[in-house]
Amino acid sequence: MNIMHKPTINFILPANIVDSLSRIALEWSNLMIEDHTIIISYPLVDHIDFIKFQSKEKFRGIKPHLARSTIQKLWACYKIATSKGKFATLKAFFELLIGTYKWQGLRIGNVHSSIRFNPFLCYPNNSNMPEADYIGFLAGNYLTPRLTKLDKSKGKVIASIHLNYDSVEKDPSPLMKEWFTQEFNILKTCNVPVFAESRRNMQVAERKGLKIVGLVPPGINFEEFKKRQTSSNAIINVMLFCTPKPQKGLRFGCEAIQSLRRKYSSRNTVKFISIGNVTEEFRGLFDENIGFCYGDDYSRALRRADIFVWPEIYSGFATPPLQAMASGSALCTTAIDGTEEYCIHMQNSMTCEPYDVDTMVNNISTLIDNRQLRSFVASGGLEVARRYTWPESVRRLKEIMRRESLVDSA
């Protein structure tokens, strides 16, 4: 009796944090586990240290023993090793430096019991990567060259990009600019298929000389994100998504909230809520700070938002705006990579350009003052969100893999 071979996919993540890549790995894995063996590989890097690292401006040239976080030490050692070839001598340092951590994606939702986890030390190599038919490498970065040096038995690589590299060049943060510029330049040297999340990401990457083999937008889990019940509450909840990453537009969004607080200071019908990581500088702007939350707590929080504000400056294809739409919120967002593909101003969302505080304030005010328009925009957003499903995302991924001869055509 012949037993059909189930292809093995090894999804390799560049960091062990709760982010959009972790959600992609989780959702794809849960849907593909029926006809594939799934492995999720992740580096042993503390997610809190990584978040701290992203807010640092000065990291270049730092000595390992002076670094203040795990990821800074990793970066410093990487720079030394690539310039002087000292990976062997640094191995003991890495082993002492890093402890064992669970995959942080488990905070997002449930994972199928058959999915295997493979924590690895710093970068993938022949000794720490299991054999697979192919590797889905989520986001190109400094790990990418290591993947191309793996034995063929470790899997054929397909990589992905999740950023607009034109926007990265304009980022005010030297740290982010250097990090992602290096990521892109390394990815260009690797002869592996690459797919993008959004059309603009694809167009920019191709113009810069990177071959893109297809588009795979993310999706929405509609069992998790459900439409909110119509509320008779007279208070309108305006919720701002906050994170200190420079490209997420925290200051821009908070400046809009500051203007709105002045405008509605005499009214008790508007409540301003932050979700995510709002810094101390802006914490006092909000009537409530939910903080980071995961799983059911996160989806319940989104259902509280009458108006959801997404102030991002550039992106790959952010899913929180779609999650808010699926939850029945009226969306106010910047027109950037991803959102520009589905947002229509005053039809399913209210849009503005990044850093345009006046227009963002006007858009939110319009929704606060016009209940009928707020309901209309929320209904339009719900219809849009229904087009972005994880099964469709997986279908696109499989199609690219078949086209690139990464899986059997059967």
N, C-alpha and C positions, 0 to 999 in steps of 0.2 A: 504494500500500500504506500503510495507516494504522499508525503506530507508537504504541502505547499510552503515554500520558504517565505517567512515574513521579513521583509526588509527592515534593517535596523537603522534608525535615525538617531544621531547624537547631536542634540541642540547644545551648542557651546555659548555660554554667556560671558560677557567681558567683565562683569562685576556682580557681587553678591549683595544686591540691594533690591528694595521694592520699587520697581519702576515699570515703564511701559513694556520694556523688553521681557521682564519677568512675566508680565501678564500674557504677552504673545506666546512665550514658551509654554505657559500653563494651558492656555486655551487650545493651541495647536496640538499639544501632546494629548490632552483629554479626548480630542476628536479623532486623532490618528492612531490611537492605541489599539483599536479593533483590528486593523490590518497591518500594523507595524510594531516592532519592538522599539520602545522609546527610552532614550537616556537623556537626562538633563545634566550637563557638566557645568560647574561653576567654580570660580577661583575662591580660595579661602581668604577673603578680604572682608573686614568688618564693615557692614553697611553704614554704621554711624560715622566711622572714620571717613568713608567715602563722601558722605554728605558734607562733613566738615571740610574735606579737601576741596570740594567744588566752590567753597566760599573764600578760599585763600587766593590772594593775588600774587604772593611771592613764593614760588616753589622751585624756580629754575636754579640749578647749580647747588641745591641744598645738599649737605652731607648727610648720609644715612643716620649717623648717630645724633644729629641735631634735628632731624625731622620730628614733627609733633604729632603725626598720625601714621597709621599703618600704610595708607595709600601713598602718602608722601614718601615714606621709606621705600616702598615698592618702586615708585617712579624714579627716585634718586638712584636706586640700585640698577634699575633698568638702563638709565642714562650711562652710568659707569660701565655696566656690562657690555652694552652695545658699542661703546667707544674703545674699550680696552679688552674685551673678550674674557671677562672674569666671572662668567656664570658659575663655573665649577667651584671657585673659591667662595662664592657667595651662597652656595647651597645651604651650608650649615646655618648661616645667618637667617635665611628665609625660614628654615624649619624652627628656629628658636623664636622668630618674630611673630609667627602666625599660629593661632590656635585653630581648633576645628569648630566650624559654625554650620548650622543647618541652612538649607536654602531659604532665603528670605521670601521667595515667591510663595511659600506655603502660607504666608499671612494673607495673601490675596483671596484665596479660595481653596476648594477641595481639589486634590490631585488623585487621579486614578491609581489604585493600589498597585497596578502592574508597572507603573513608571519607575525606572531606576534612577538613582542620583549618584553622580560621580564628582565629588569635590576634588580639585586639583591644586597643586602648588604653583601659583604665579602664572605659569603659561603652559599650554598643552604640549606634551611631547610623547614619544613612543612608549614610555613607561607608565604614564598616567592617563592615557586615553585608551578606552576599550575598543575592540574591533567593531566596525560598523560598515554598513553599505555606503552610507554617505553622511556628511556632516552639514547641519544647518547652522551656520555661524551668524549669530545675531549681532549686527553692528560691527563694522570694520574698525579696528584700532590697532594698538601696538602688538596685539597678540596674533594678528593675521599672518605675518610671515612664518610664524611657528607652525601654523596649520599646514602650509604648503610643504613643509619638511617632514610631515608625518609619513609613515609607511602607507602604501596603498591600502593595506588591510584596515587602516584606521578610518577609512571613508573618503569619498570624493567630496570636495568642499564646494558649497554654494554660500555666498556671503550676502549681506544686506546693508543698505545705508538708510539712515533715519534722520538726515539733516539736509538743510539747504546750505551748501558750502559757499555760496555768494554771501549769504547773511552772516556766516561765521566770520568772514573776513572783515565785516563791519562791527563785530562785537566789541563793546568798550572794554571788556575784560581781557587783558593780555594772556591770562591763564587759559581761558576758553579758546581764544584764537589760536594759540600755539598748539594746544592739545588736539583740536579737531583738524587743523591744517596738516599736522603731522599724520593724523589718522588717514586723511584723504590721500596724501602723497604716498604713503605706504601701500594703501589699497590699490593704487594705480599700478604698482610694480608687480602685483600678484596676478598670475594668470588663472583667475577663478571666475565663474559666473557670479554676477552681482544683480540683485533686484532692489527696487526702491519702493517706498511706501506711497509717495504722492507724485503726481505728474510734474510739479515744479521741481521737486528733488531730482527726478529723472532728467529733466531738461537741462538743469544746471550741471549735473554730473557729466552728462554727455558732452555738453559744450566745453567742459574742462578736460575732456579726453578719457573719461571712464566709460567703458561699455556697459550698458544696462540691459539685462535680458528680459525684464518685465516688471509689472507693477503688482504688488500684493498689499493692499490696504488692510489695516486691522479691522476688527469687528466689535460687536456688542453682544454680551451675554444677556438675553432678554429674560432668562429665569432669575437673574440677579437684579437687573435694572428694570423696574416696572413703573408704569405711570402712577403718579401721585393721585390720591383722592382729591376731588374738588373740595376746597376748604371755604368755609363761611367766615373764617377769621379775617377781621378787618386789617390786621397787620400784614404788611408786605415784606417778605424776607428777601433781601438782596445778599447773595452769597458770592464772595470773591475767592477764587482758587489762589492759594499763596504757596510759593516755594522760593528759596533764596537763589536758585540757579539764575545766573544773569539773563539767560535767554527767556526766562519765564515772565518777565515784566512785572515783578513785584512792586517796584517803586511807581511805575506807570499806573498800575491798578490802584494802588493806595492813594495816589494823588487824585484820582477820580473819586474815590470814596470820600476823601477829605472835602472836596468841593460839594459833593452830595450831602454830606453831613451839615455843612453850612446852609445849604439850600433848604433842607427839610428839618432844621433844628427846632422849629416851632410846632412840628407835627409829631404825634406819637404813633403814627400809622406805618412807619418804615423802620425795619430792624436790619442792621448791617452785621453780617456774619462772615467770619473767615474760616476757611477749611484748608488744612495743610499747615505749613510751617511759616507763620508770620513772625517777623523779627520784632524785637522789643521796641524798636523805633516806631513801629506802626500799630502795635498791639492795642493801644488805647483808642484807636479809631473805631473799633468794633464793639458792638453790644455783646457779642459772644464770639469766642475763639474755640472752635471745635478741635483744632489740631489735626494731626495725621490720624486717619482711621482706616480700617481695612475690612474686607468682607462685608457682612451684613450691616455693620455699623456705618460703613462708607455709603452703601446704597440707600440706607435709611436717611442719612444726612442729606444726600442729593434730593430726595423726595420732599425735603423741607423747603427747598429753594423755589420761590416764585420766579426770581430772576437769577440766573447763573452768569457770572462775569468771568471771562477767560481773557487775560491781558497779554498773552504770550507774544514775544517779538519774532521768533522764528522757531521752526519745528521740523519734524518729519511728517507725522500724521497723528496728532494728539487725539486720544480717545475720550478724555473727560468732557469735552463739549458734546460729543455724541451720547455719552452716558447721561449727561444732564438732560439732553433732548428726550432720550428714552424714558427718563424719569418724570417728564411732563413739565420741565422748567422752560421758561422763555430765555433764550440765549443771547447774551451780548458778548461779542468776540472781536478779536482782530482778524482781518482778512489776510491769512498767511497760508503757508503750505498745509495742505489738508483741508482746512476750513473753507478755503476759497473754492474747493471742488464741490461743496454741497450747500454752502450758505448763500441765501438770497436775501438781501436787505429788505426788511419789513414784510417778508413773506414767511420765512422760517427762522429768522434771526435778525439781530441788529448788528451791523458790522462797521468797523472803522479801521484806519491804518494804524500800525504800531506807533506808540508815543503820542497819538492825537488825543490828548486828555479832553479837550473841549467836546469833540464829537462823541467820545465814549460817555462823558457825563450827560450830554444831550440824549443819547440813545437810551441810557438807563432811566433818565427822567421821563422820557416819553412813555416807557413801559410802566413806570410807577403811576403816572397820571392817567393813563388810558387803559382801563381794565379790558376793554373789548379787544384792543390791539394786542395786549399781553396774552390773552387767551388765543387769539388768532395765530400769533407767532409760535406759541407753545404747541399748538395743534400741527402747524406746518413742520416744526422741528421733530415731532414724534413720527411723522410720515417719512422724513428723511432718515432718521435713525434706523428705521426698519429695513432700509436697503443695505445696511452694513452689518452683516452677520458673520460669525466665525466660520460656519460651514462654507460660505462663499470665499472667505479668506483662504481656507485650507484648499478649496478647489483650485484657486489661482496658483497657490504654491505648488501643488501636485502637477499642474499643467506645465509650469516652468521646469520642474524637475524632469518630467517626461521629455520635454522639448530639448533639454540639455543632456539627455541620455543619462540622467541620474537615477531613474527608476525604470522598471520594465513598463512597456506600453500596455500590458494586459491590465 
